[in-house]
Amino acid sequence: MAQGREERSKATAINLYKMGMPMAQIAQAVEEKAQTIECWVDEFRKENEDSVN
């Protein structure tokens, strides 16, 4: 159950990041630590850097 909530929070955080929202606001919106958001965004960037170049 907690896994599902985390996946939804992560998906929401990435969508907000794509929209240009600052990480501190994303953390507040999904009720996670800013460090967690930074990890998720870093992971997203690494997964998608090939498609950008």
Rosetta blueprint (number, residue, H / E / L):
1 M L
2 A H
3 Q H
4 G H
5 R H
6 E H
7 E H
8 R H
9 S H
10 K H
11 A H
12 T H
13 A H
14 I H
15 N H
16 L H
17 Y H
18 K H
19 M L
20 G L
21 M L
22 P L
23 M H
24 A H
25 Q H
26 I H
27 A H
28 Q H
29 A H
30 V H
31 E L
32 E L
33 K L
34 A H
35 Q H
36 T H
37 I H
38 E H
39 C H
40 W H
41 V H
42 D H
43 E H
44 F H
45 R H
46 K H
47 E H
48 N H
49 E H
50 D H
51 S H
52 V H
53 N L
